[in-house]
Amino acid sequence: MDESQPKFLIPESIQNVNYDVGGQIKLVWDVIKAPLIVPLLNVAVYICLAMSLMLFMERLYMGVVIILVKLFWKKPEQRYKYEPIQDDVELGSSNFPVVLVQIPMFNEKEVYKVSIGAACGLSWPADRLVIQVLDDSTDPVVKQMVETECQRWASKGINITYQIRENRTGYKAGALKEGLKRSYVKHCEYVAIFDADFRPEPDFLRRAIPFLACNPEMALVQARWRFVNSNECLLTRMQEMSLDYHFTVEQEVGSATHAFFGFNGTAGVWRIAAINEAGGWKDRTTVEDMDLAVRASLRGWKFLYLGDLQAKSELPSTLRAFRYQQHRWSCGPANLFRKMVMEIVRNKKVNFWKKVYVIYSFFFVRKIIAHMITFFFYCVVLPLTILVPEVHVPIWGAVYIPSIITILNSVGTPRSIHLLFYWILFENVMSLHRTKATLIGLLEYGRVNEWVVTEKLGDSVNNKNKSAGMFSFPSCLNMNRLNLLELGFAAFLFLCGCYDFVHGKNNYFVYLFLQTITFLIVGFGYVGTIV
């Protein structure tokens, strides 16, 4: 009878464990570790290494192409037909196309004067320029201020209209769409779009419009953003590093190789016919600009990025505003990918390689993989391998490839090279927020359609900075609420670091403790100033 009883093999290491709470946890851990935890963690490591290689190859490809572009590619004026529009005494302004300028805004108390003034100062014949101020403000005081400013410029002979809606349906996309419905727009060939904090130079249209006028297959000319408050604090310097890479490399490569890139939503000039052919503005995601760009590209339209055509703008200078912006910028592309991937696959107007570029490079690697690998690998999987030493992460995956990717990312802002290490830690922390937003977009739940207008502080902050010195302390402090998820990961990484300090062999605790500090900084809502 005894031989027929089932036998359970209990690891020798746990046979004598005392059955207190700690002992029971150790018992469960030792039982499930070898058959479950180790295999799952090994799979996670392999997946993360594969994603790291994908991101590495993408960055390497971008790096090679941008070098070739800088060394051998012809300038845009040589690659495309280009003939400046000249003033003609006999013809007057008739040889200038009619251009619509749209300025969408929402309670922009601090910056409305700057944006309206910059638009009204564009060097373009007054009778060939129509300026729309699309004001969705809910504050009656701000609405009155904006309307008064429009009337002031109208009294100077500027063709400017103040336009409001009864509701904010569609947010920015809805405002832009409503603006294009006006009867006088049918006389306009092109539309320039500037968010409320953007300040185009007077010659902006004279440099951009000729590309559209001389190349009927071109739908969009995108300018580069420059930031008036990049020196305000460490938070703005971190943003500048990320965005400079985007403009210096990603937009330039997309323009030079496939004549496709994502419209940045502002500081660009569109051919109105291309907008209409693509189906107009849609508010199905929080990235209406990218949505329009993809749809126009699938209909064969080409885009041009001009890196030397620049417009000044403002970076979010509070962590709260930055987090809302990053949620929108991460959730929206993922949600758009979900909605459009099959439409891109089935499209017959663009070639196979452009489809591959849009689906794999533009969406999958840059908008999804880049966020997830940063968070899961460096903030979850790598720390867990310290607790499970049976799982090995090769040094090339843990150190060499991330180092090369980081160096390639830093080429856009050489002046901030000394901040590179902290930028890595900060991006790792923000990858948690971006990964969460990406999953929300892919799964289409929760805050998928949340739209919070990025807070702008305008010259009120810049003037304070000038009087206080280069960098401002209060503008980067946001103690309104704790970010509990970041604080939770700070505790997790701290425990992993302590375990590695006592038992580990790879000295990862140095990275883990520094990453813990950065998670704590963001968790408490503070990004320190540069000194």
C-alpha positions as CSV (number, residue, x, y, z in Angstrom):
1,M,0.0,0.0,0.0
2,D,2.8,2.4,0.9
3,E,4.4,2.0,-2.6
4,S,1.2,3.1,-4.3
5,Q,1.2,6.5,-2.5
6,P,2.4,9.5,-4.7
7,K,5.8,10.9,-3.9
8,F,6.6,14.6,-3.8
9,L,10.2,15.6,-4.3
10,I,11.0,18.5,-2.0
11,P,14.2,20.4,-2.7
12,E,16.7,19.7,0.1
13,S,17.4,23.4,0.5
14,I,13.9,23.9,1.8
15,Q,13.2,20.7,3.8
16,N,14.3,22.4,7.1
17,V,12.8,25.8,6.6
18,N,10.8,27.1,9.6
19,Y,7.2,27.7,8.8
20,D,7.0,31.3,9.7
21,V,5.9,33.9,7.1
22,G,9.5,34.4,5.8
23,G,10.0,30.7,5.6
24,Q,6.7,30.1,3.7
25,I,7.6,32.8,1.2
26,K,11.0,31.2,0.7
27,L,9.4,27.8,0.3
28,V,7.0,29.0,-2.4
29,W,9.8,30.9,-4.1
30,D,12.1,27.8,-4.2
31,V,9.3,25.6,-5.4
32,I,8.3,27.8,-8.4
33,K,11.7,29.3,-9.2
34,A,13.3,26.6,-11.3
35,P,10.2,25.3,-13.2
36,L,8.4,28.7,-13.7
37,I,10.3,31.9,-12.9
38,V,13.6,31.0,-14.6
39,P,12.1,29.9,-17.9
40,L,9.7,32.9,-18.0
41,L,12.5,35.3,-17.2
42,N,14.7,33.7,-19.9
43,V,12.0,34.3,-22.5
44,A,11.6,37.9,-21.4
45,V,15.4,38.4,-21.8
46,Y,15.3,36.9,-25.3
47,I,12.4,39.1,-26.3
48,C,14.1,42.2,-24.9
49,L,17.3,41.4,-26.6
50,A,15.5,41.0,-29.9
51,M,13.7,44.4,-29.4
52,S,17.1,46.0,-28.5
53,L,18.6,44.7,-31.7
54,M,15.6,46.0,-33.7
55,L,16.0,49.5,-32.1
56,F,19.8,49.3,-32.6
57,M,19.5,48.5,-36.3
58,E,16.9,51.3,-36.7
59,R,19.2,53.8,-35.0
60,L,22.2,52.6,-37.0
61,Y,20.3,52.8,-40.3
62,M,19.2,56.4,-39.3
63,G,22.8,57.3,-38.5
64,V,24.2,56.0,-41.8
65,V,21.5,57.7,-43.9
66,I,21.9,61.0,-42.1
67,I,25.6,61.0,-42.7
68,L,25.0,60.2,-46.4
69,V,22.4,63.0,-46.5
70,K,24.8,65.5,-45.0
71,L,27.7,64.5,-47.2
72,F,26.2,63.6,-50.6
73,W,22.5,64.5,-50.8
74,K,21.6,67.5,-52.8
75,K,20.0,70.4,-51.0
76,P,16.2,70.6,-51.2
77,E,16.4,73.5,-53.7
78,Q,18.4,71.1,-56.0
79,R,16.3,68.0,-55.4
80,Y,13.1,69.7,-56.2
81,K,12.0,72.5,-58.5
82,Y,12.4,75.7,-56.7
83,E,11.9,79.3,-57.9
84,P,11.4,82.1,-55.4
85,I,8.3,84.2,-55.8
86,Q,9.5,87.7,-56.7
87,D,7.8,91.0,-56.1
88,D,6.7,92.5,-59.4
89,V,5.8,96.1,-59.7
90,E,3.7,95.5,-62.8
91,L,1.9,92.3,-61.6
92,G,1.5,93.6,-58.1
93,S,0.7,90.8,-55.7
94,S,-1.2,88.6,-58.3
95,N,1.8,86.2,-58.7
96,F,1.6,85.4,-55.0
97,P,-0.9,82.5,-54.1
98,V,-3.5,83.2,-51.4
99,V,-2.3,81.6,-48.1
100,L,-4.5,80.9,-45.1
101,V,-2.8,81.0,-41.7
102,Q,-4.5,79.1,-38.9
103,I,-3.7,79.7,-35.2
104,P,-5.6,77.2,-33.0
105,M,-5.6,78.2,-29.3
106,F,-7.3,77.3,-26.0
107,N,-7.0,79.7,-23.0
108,E,-3.6,80.9,-24.2
109,K,-3.4,83.9,-21.9
110,E,0.4,84.0,-21.8
111,V,1.2,83.6,-25.5
112,Y,-1.7,84.7,-27.7
113,K,-0.1,88.1,-28.4
114,V,3.2,86.6,-29.5
115,S,1.6,84.1,-31.9
116,I,-0.8,86.6,-33.5
117,G,1.9,89.2,-33.8
118,A,4.2,86.7,-35.5
119,A,1.6,85.7,-38.0
120,C,0.6,89.3,-38.8
121,G,4.3,90.0,-39.3
122,L,4.8,87.5,-42.1
123,S,6.3,89.0,-45.2
124,W,3.5,88.3,-47.6
125,P,1.2,90.6,-49.5
126,A,-1.6,91.6,-47.2
127,D,-4.3,91.0,-49.8
128,R,-3.0,87.5,-50.4
129,L,-2.9,86.5,-46.7
130,V,-5.8,85.4,-44.5
131,I,-5.3,84.8,-40.8
132,Q,-7.7,82.7,-38.8
133,V,-7.5,82.7,-35.0
134,L,-9.4,79.6,-34.0
135,D,-10.2,80.2,-30.4
136,D,-11.7,77.4,-28.3
137,S,-11.1,79.2,-25.0
138,T,-13.5,78.6,-22.2
139,D,-12.4,81.5,-20.1
140,P,-14.5,84.6,-21.2
141,V,-11.7,87.0,-20.0
142,V,-9.2,85.3,-22.3
143,K,-11.6,85.2,-25.2
144,Q,-12.2,88.9,-24.9
145,M,-8.4,89.6,-24.8
146,V,-7.8,87.5,-27.9
147,E,-10.7,89.1,-29.8
148,T,-9.4,92.6,-28.9
149,E,-5.9,91.7,-30.1
150,C,-7.4,90.5,-33.4
151,Q,-9.4,93.7,-33.8
152,R,-6.2,95.7,-33.1
153,W,-4.4,94.0,-36.0
154,A,-7.4,94.3,-38.3
155,S,-7.4,98.0,-37.7
156,K,-3.9,98.1,-39.2
157,G,-5.1,96.5,-42.4
158,I,-4.4,92.9,-41.7
159,N,-6.9,90.4,-43.0
160,I,-7.5,88.6,-39.7
161,T,-10.6,86.9,-38.4
162,Y,-11.5,85.8,-34.9
163,Q,-13.4,82.5,-34.9
164,I,-15.0,80.6,-32.1
165,R,-17.2,77.5,-31.8
166,E,-20.1,76.6,-29.5
167,N,-18.2,73.5,-28.3
168,R,-14.7,71.9,-28.5
169,T,-15.8,68.8,-30.5
170,G,-12.7,67.2,-32.0
171,Y,-10.4,69.6,-30.1
172,K,-7.7,71.0,-32.3
173,A,-8.7,68.8,-35.3
174,G,-12.2,70.0,-35.0
175,A,-11.1,73.7,-34.9
176,L,-8.9,73.3,-37.9
177,K,-11.6,71.4,-39.8
178,E,-14.2,74.1,-39.0
179,G,-11.8,76.8,-40.1
180,L,-11.5,75.2,-43.6
181,K,-15.2,75.3,-44.1
182,R,-15.4,79.1,-44.3
183,S,-16.4,80.4,-47.8
184,Y,-13.4,82.6,-48.3
185,V,-11.0,79.6,-47.9
186,K,-12.0,78.4,-51.3
187,H,-9.7,81.1,-52.7
188,C,-6.7,79.9,-50.7
189,E,-4.3,77.3,-52.1
190,Y,-2.2,76.7,-49.0
191,V,-2.7,76.7,-45.2
192,A,0.1,77.4,-42.7
193,I,-0.6,76.1,-39.2
194,F,1.1,77.6,-36.1
195,D,0.2,76.6,-32.5
196,A,-0.3,79.5,-30.1
197,D,3.3,79.5,-28.8
198,F,5.0,79.4,-32.2
199,R,6.7,82.4,-33.7
200,P,7.6,82.0,-37.4
201,E,10.2,84.4,-38.9
202,P,8.8,87.0,-41.3
203,D,10.3,85.2,-44.4
204,F,8.7,81.8,-43.4
205,L,6.1,81.7,-46.2
206,R,8.5,83.1,-48.8
207,R,10.9,80.2,-48.1
208,A,8.3,77.4,-47.9
209,I,5.6,78.2,-50.5
210,P,7.9,78.0,-53.6
211,F,8.4,74.3,-52.9
212,L,4.7,73.7,-53.0
213,A,4.0,76.0,-55.9
214,C,6.7,74.5,-58.1
215,N,6.1,70.8,-57.2
216,P,2.4,69.8,-57.6
217,E,3.0,66.4,-56.1
218,M,4.1,67.9,-52.8
219,A,1.6,68.2,-50.0
220,L,3.5,69.5,-47.0
221,V,6.5,71.5,-46.1
222,Q,7.5,71.0,-42.4
223,A,9.8,73.4,-40.6
224,R,12.0,72.7,-37.6
225,W,11.2,73.8,-34.1
226,R,13.5,75.9,-32.0
227,F,12.9,76.5,-28.3
228,V,13.0,79.8,-26.6
229,N,13.1,78.3,-23.1
230,S,15.4,75.4,-23.5
231,N,17.8,76.8,-20.9
232,E,15.0,77.2,-18.3
233,C,15.7,74.1,-16.3
234,L,16.9,70.5,-16.5
235,L,13.5,69.3,-17.7
236,T,13.5,71.6,-20.7
237,R,17.1,70.6,-21.5
238,M,16.1,66.9,-21.5
239,Q,13.2,67.6,-23.9
240,E,15.5,69.6,-26.2
241,M,17.8,66.6,-26.5
242,S,15.0,64.2,-27.5
243,L,13.3,66.6,-29.9
244,D,16.6,67.7,-31.5
245,Y,17.3,64.1,-32.5
246,H,13.7,63.8,-33.8
247,F,14.2,66.8,-36.1
248,T,17.9,66.4,-36.9
249,V,17.7,62.7,-37.8
250,E,14.2,61.2,-38.0
251,Q,12.5,63.9,-39.9
252,E,15.5,64.5,-42.2
253,V,15.8,60.8,-43.0
254,G,12.1,60.4,-43.7
255,S,12.1,63.4,-46.0
256,A,15.3,62.5,-47.9
257,T,14.5,58.7,-48.4
258,H,10.8,58.3,-48.7
259,A,9.5,61.8,-48.8
260,F,7.3,60.8,-45.8
261,F,7.4,61.7,-42.2
262,G,4.9,62.6,-39.5
263,F,3.5,66.1,-39.6
264,N,4.4,67.8,-36.3
265,G,1.1,69.5,-36.0
266,T,2.5,73.0,-36.3
267,A,5.1,75.1,-38.1
268,G,4.1,73.5,-41.4
269,V,2.4,74.5,-44.7
270,W,-0.1,72.2,-46.3
271,R,-1.6,72.2,-49.8
272,I,-5.3,72.5,-49.1
273,A,-6.2,70.2,-52.0
274,A,-4.1,67.4,-50.4
275,I,-5.9,67.8,-47.1
276,N,-9.2,67.5,-48.8
277,E,-8.2,64.5,-50.9
278,A,-6.9,62.7,-47.8
279,G,-10.3,63.1,-46.2
280,G,-9.7,66.2,-44.1
281,W,-9.0,66.5,-40.4
282,K,-10.2,63.6,-38.2
283,D,-10.4,63.5,-34.5
284,R,-10.4,59.7,-34.1
285,T,-7.0,59.9,-32.2
286,T,-5.1,62.5,-30.2
287,V,-2.5,62.8,-33.1
288,E,-4.7,64.3,-35.8
289,D,-1.5,65.7,-37.4
290,M,0.1,62.2,-37.9
291,D,-3.3,60.8,-39.0
292,L,-3.6,63.3,-41.8
293,A,0.1,62.8,-42.8
294,V,-0.3,59.0,-43.1
295,R,-3.6,59.3,-45.1
296,A,-2.1,61.9,-47.5
297,S,1.0,59.7,-48.0
298,L,-1.1,56.7,-48.8
299,R,-2.6,58.7,-51.6
300,G,0.8,59.4,-53.2
301,W,1.5,62.9,-51.8
302,K,5.1,63.8,-50.9
303,F,6.4,65.7,-48.0
304,L,9.5,67.9,-47.5
305,Y,11.3,68.7,-44.3
306,L,13.4,71.9,-44.2
307,G,15.8,71.8,-41.4
308,D,17.0,75.3,-41.9
309,L,13.5,76.7,-41.9
310,Q,12.8,77.2,-38.2
311,A,10.1,78.5,-35.9
312,K,10.5,79.4,-32.3
313,S,8.3,77.7,-29.7
314,E,8.1,76.9,-26.0
315,L,8.8,73.6,-24.2
316,P,6.6,72.5,-21.3
317,S,8.4,73.7,-18.2
318,T,6.4,71.8,-15.5
319,L,6.5,68.0,-15.1
320,R,2.7,67.9,-15.0
321,A,2.4,69.6,-18.4
322,F,5.2,67.4,-19.8
323,R,3.5,64.2,-18.6
324,Y,0.2,65.1,-20.2
325,Q,2.0,65.9,-23.5
326,Q,3.9,62.7,-23.5
327,H,0.8,60.7,-22.8
328,R,-0.8,62.2,-25.9
329,W,2.3,61.8,-28.0
330,S,2.7,58.1,-27.0
331,C,-1.0,57.0,-26.8
332,G,-2.0,58.6,-30.1
333,P,0.5,57.0,-32.5
334,A,-0.2,53.5,-30.9
335,N,-3.9,54.0,-31.3
336,L,-3.4,55.3,-34.9
337,F,-1.3,52.2,-35.7
338,R,-4.1,50.0,-34.5
339,K,-6.6,51.8,-36.7
340,M,-4.5,52.1,-39.8
341,V,-2.1,49.1,-40.1
342,M,-4.4,47.1,-42.4
343,E,-5.3,50.1,-44.5
344,I,-1.6,50.7,-45.1
345,V,-1.1,47.0,-46.0
346,R,-3.9,47.0,-48.5
347,N,-3.0,50.3,-50.1
348,K,-2.0,50.1,-53.8
349,K,-0.8,53.6,-54.4
350,V,2.5,53.4,-52.6
351,N,5.3,50.8,-53.2
352,F,6.2,47.9,-50.9
353,W,9.2,49.5,-49.4
354,K,7.4,52.6,-48.3
355,K,4.8,50.4,-46.6
356,V,7.6,48.6,-44.8
357,Y,9.1,51.9,-43.7
358,V,5.8,53.3,-42.5
359,I,4.6,50.1,-40.7
360,Y,7.9,48.8,-39.3
361,S,10.2,51.8,-38.9
362,F,7.9,54.7,-38.4
363,F,5.2,53.1,-36.3
364,F,6.4,49.7,-34.8
365,V,10.0,50.5,-33.9
366,R,9.9,54.2,-33.1
367,K,6.4,54.6,-31.6
368,I,6.0,51.2,-29.8
369,I,9.2,49.2,-29.4
370,A,11.3,52.3,-28.4
371,H,9.1,52.9,-25.4
372,M,8.6,49.4,-24.3
373,I,12.2,48.1,-24.5
374,T,13.4,51.0,-22.5
375,F,11.0,50.3,-19.7
376,F,10.7,46.5,-19.7
377,F,14.4,45.8,-20.2
378,Y,16.1,48.4,-18.0
379,C,13.5,48.9,-15.4
380,V,11.9,45.4,-15.0
381,V,13.8,42.5,-16.6
382,L,17.4,43.5,-15.9
383,P,16.7,44.2,-12.2
384,L,14.8,40.9,-11.9
385,T,17.8,39.0,-13.2
386,I,19.7,40.2,-10.2
387,L,17.2,38.4,-8.0
388,V,17.4,35.3,-10.2
389,P,21.1,34.8,-10.9
390,E,20.4,31.6,-13.0
391,V,19.2,34.0,-15.8
392,H,22.1,35.6,-17.6
393,V,22.0,38.8,-19.7
394,P,24.9,39.1,-22.1
395,I,27.1,42.1,-21.7
396,W,26.5,43.3,-25.3
397,G,22.7,43.5,-24.6
398,A,23.0,45.1,-21.2
399,V,25.8,47.6,-21.9
400,Y,27.2,47.8,-25.4
401,I,24.1,48.2,-27.5
402,P,22.4,50.6,-25.1
403,S,25.6,52.7,-25.1
404,I,25.7,52.9,-28.9
405,I,22.0,53.8,-29.1
406,T,22.5,56.5,-26.6
407,I,25.5,58.0,-28.4
408,L,23.5,58.0,-31.7
409,N,20.6,59.7,-29.9
410,S,22.8,62.5,-28.6
411,V,24.0,63.7,-32.0
412,G,21.2,66.3,-32.3
413,T,22.3,68.3,-29.3
414,P,26.1,68.3,-28.9
415,R,25.9,71.2,-26.4
416,S,24.2,69.0,-23.9
417,I,26.6,66.0,-24.2
418,H,27.6,66.5,-20.5
419,L,24.0,65.8,-19.5
420,L,23.8,62.5,-21.4
421,F,24.0,60.2,-18.4
422,Y,21.2,61.9,-16.6
423,W,19.2,62.1,-19.8
424,I,19.4,58.3,-20.0
425,L,18.1,57.9,-16.4
426,F,15.3,60.4,-17.1
427,E,14.2,58.7,-20.3
428,N,14.1,55.4,-18.5
429,V,11.7,56.9,-15.9
430,M,9.6,58.5,-18.6
431,S,9.5,55.2,-20.5
432,L,7.2,53.9,-17.7
433,H,4.7,56.7,-18.5
434,R,5.1,56.3,-22.2
435,T,4.7,52.5,-22.1
436,K,1.5,52.8,-20.1
437,A,0.2,55.3,-22.7
438,T,1.2,53.1,-25.6
439,L,-0.6,50.1,-24.2
440,I,-3.7,52.3,-23.6
441,G,-3.5,53.3,-27.3
442,L,-3.0,49.8,-28.6
443,L,-5.8,48.3,-26.4
444,E,-8.0,51.4,-26.9
445,Y,-9.2,51.8,-23.4
446,G,-9.2,54.3,-20.5
447,R,-7.5,57.6,-21.3
448,V,-7.1,56.8,-25.0
449,N,-8.8,60.0,-26.2
450,E,-7.7,62.3,-23.4
451,W,-6.6,65.7,-24.7
452,V,-5.1,68.1,-22.2
453,V,-3.7,71.3,-23.8
454,T,0.0,71.7,-22.9
455,E,0.3,74.6,-20.5
456,K,2.4,77.5,-21.8
457,L,4.0,80.1,-19.6
458,G,5.3,82.5,-22.3
459,D,7.5,85.5,-21.7
460,S,6.4,85.7,-18.1
461,V,8.7,82.9,-17.2
462,N,11.5,83.9,-19.6
463,N,11.6,87.4,-18.1
464,K,11.8,85.9,-14.6
465,N,14.6,83.7,-15.7
466,K,16.5,86.6,-17.1
467,S,16.2,88.5,-13.8
468,A,17.1,85.4,-11.6
469,G,19.8,84.0,-13.8
470,M,19.9,81.3,-16.5
471,F,17.8,78.6,-14.8
472,S,14.6,78.9,-12.8
473,F,13.8,76.8,-9.8
474,P,10.0,77.2,-9.3
475,S,9.1,76.6,-13.0
476,C,10.3,73.0,-12.8
477,L,8.7,72.2,-9.4
478,N,5.3,70.5,-9.4
479,M,4.3,69.1,-6.0
480,N,0.5,69.0,-6.6
481,R,0.4,65.3,-6.4
482,L,2.7,62.3,-6.0
483,N,3.3,59.9,-8.9
484,L,2.8,56.7,-7.0
485,L,3.7,54.3,-9.8
486,E,7.2,55.9,-10.1
487,L,7.6,55.8,-6.4
488,G,6.7,52.1,-6.4
489,F,9.3,51.4,-9.0
490,A,11.9,53.4,-7.0
491,A,11.3,51.0,-4.1
492,F,11.6,48.0,-6.3
493,L,14.8,49.1,-7.9
494,F,16.2,50.1,-4.5
495,L,15.6,46.6,-3.2
496,C,17.2,45.0,-6.3
497,G,20.2,47.4,-5.9
498,C,20.6,46.4,-2.2
499,Y,20.5,42.7,-3.1
500,D,23.0,43.2,-5.9
501,F,25.3,45.1,-3.6
502,V,25.3,42.2,-1.1
503,H,25.1,39.2,-3.4
504,G,25.6,40.3,-7.0
505,K,28.7,40.0,-9.2
506,N,28.0,42.5,-12.0
507,N,27.9,45.7,-10.0
508,Y,24.6,46.7,-11.4
509,F,23.8,48.3,-8.1
510,V,25.5,51.5,-9.2
511,Y,23.0,51.9,-12.0
512,L,20.1,50.8,-9.9
513,F,20.7,53.3,-7.1
514,L,21.1,56.1,-9.6
515,Q,17.9,55.0,-11.4
516,T,16.2,54.8,-8.0
517,I,17.0,58.4,-7.3
518,T,15.7,59.5,-10.7
519,F,12.4,57.6,-10.1
520,L,12.1,59.3,-6.7
521,I,12.7,62.8,-8.2
522,V,9.9,62.2,-10.8
523,G,7.7,60.4,-8.3
524,F,7.8,63.5,-6.0
525,G,7.1,65.7,-9.0
526,Y,10.4,67.5,-9.2
527,V,13.0,67.8,-11.9
528,G,16.0,69.7,-10.6
529,T,17.6,72.7,-12.1
530,I,21.0,72.8,-13.9
531,V,23.8,74.3,-11.9
